Amino acid sequence: MKILNLQTQATDLSVIDINKQTEAVSTTGLKMLFPFGLHDVGLLRFKGSTPWEEHPNDEFLLVVEGKTTLTLRTSEGETSGTASKGDVLVVPGKTWHRQDAPEAVTLMFITNHNGNRHKIVTE
């Protein structure tokens, strides 16, 4: 049995100042907690705007601290929603998405080990 407290696990994470042009994520704001089947479970603390990304399967996000705006890009256009501490976001697989967090946000994620894609956008 594995029992983890997310608040305790997040205490040593630094804030990654991320932007749309960032290709790699610093490991100081990222903590892999454990594998879950074909997925990774981890914590990420960042502020700023992430690059667009896509995963082969659904992605699960839990806002542990702060808030973030998630934007999905589909054939019908872009849709955005803001989530705060305690909210869960489910990003459909094969859907381009990104997040904006002007202040630091900490997320728990469950996402694929492999097959993830990122797109750098200059605006």
C-alpha positions in Angstrom: 0.0 0.0 0.0 1.2 3.5 -0.8 -0.1 6.5 1.0 1.1 9.9 -0.1 0.1 13.4 1.2 0.2 15.7 -1.8 0.8 18.8 0.3 3.8 17.2 1.9 5.1 15.9 -1.4 4.9 19.4 -2.9 6.8 21.2 -0.1 10.2 21.0 -1.8 9.1 21.9 -5.3 10.3 25.2 -6.7 8.3 27.3 -9.1 9.2 26.8 -12.8 8.8 30.1 -14.7 7.6 28.5 -18.0 6.5 30.1 -21.2 5.2 29.1 -24.6 8.7 28.8 -26.0 10.0 26.5 -23.2 10.7 23.0 -24.6 12.1 21.3 -21.5 10.8 21.5 -17.9 13.3 22.0 -15.1 13.2 19.1 -12.7 13.2 21.3 -9.6 9.5 22.0 -10.0 8.6 18.5 -11.2 8.4 15.4 -9.0 7.5 12.0 -10.4 5.6 10.2 -7.6 5.1 6.7 -9.1 4.2 4.8 -12.3 0.6 3.9 -12.7 0.2 1.3 -15.5 1.2 3.0 -18.7 1.0 6.4 -17.0 3.2 8.6 -14.8 1.8 10.2 -11.6 3.6 13.3 -10.5 3.5 16.9 -9.3 4.3 20.1 -11.2 4.6 23.6 -9.9 4.8 26.4 -12.4 3.7 29.9 -13.4 3.4 31.3 -16.9 2.0 29.9 -20.1 2.9 26.4 -21.2 3.5 25.3 -24.7 0.7 23.4 -26.5 0.9 19.7 -25.8 -1.0 16.6 -26.8 -1.2 13.1 -25.2 -2.3 9.8 -26.8 -4.8 9.2 -24.0 -6.8 11.3 -21.5 -4.8 13.3 -19.0 -5.9 13.8 -15.4 -5.0 17.0 -13.5 -5.8 17.9 -9.9 -5.1 21.5 -8.8 -3.3 21.1 -5.5 -2.6 24.8 -4.9 -3.4 28.0 -6.9 -5.3 28.1 -10.1 -4.8 27.6 -13.8 -6.7 28.3 -17.0 -6.8 25.3 -19.4 -7.4 25.9 -23.1 -8.3 23.0 -25.4 -8.0 23.4 -29.2 -10.4 21.2 -31.2 -11.9 21.3 -34.7 -14.6 23.5 -33.3 -12.1 26.1 -32.0 -10.6 26.9 -28.6 -12.4 26.5 -25.3 -11.0 27.7 -21.9 -11.9 27.1 -18.3 -10.3 28.1 -15.0 -9.7 25.6 -12.2 -8.7 26.3 -8.6 -7.4 24.3 -5.6 -9.4 21.0 -5.3 -10.7 21.0 -8.9 -10.1 18.1 -11.3 -9.5 18.6 -15.0 -9.7 15.8 -17.6 -8.0 16.6 -20.9 -9.3 14.3 -23.7 -6.6 12.3 -25.4 -5.3 13.5 -28.8 -6.4 17.1 -28.0 -4.0 20.0 -28.1 -4.0 22.0 -24.9 -2.1 24.4 -22.8 -2.3 26.2 -19.5 -1.9 29.8 -18.2 -1.1 30.5 -14.6 0.0 34.1 -13.9 0.7 33.0 -10.3 2.2 29.7 -9.1 0.0 26.7 -9.4 0.7 23.1 -8.3 -0.8 20.2 -10.2 -0.9 16.5 -9.7 -1.0 14.8 -13.1 -1.6 11.4 -14.5 -0.4 11.2 -18.0 1.2 8.7 -20.5 4.8 7.6 -20.2 5.3 7.9 -23.9 3.8 9.5 -27.0 3.4 13.0 -25.7 3.9 15.9 -28.2 4.7 19.6 -27.6 4.3 22.5 -30.0 6.2 25.7 -29.6 4.1 28.7 -30.6 5.4 32.2 -31.0 2.8 34.8 -30.5 
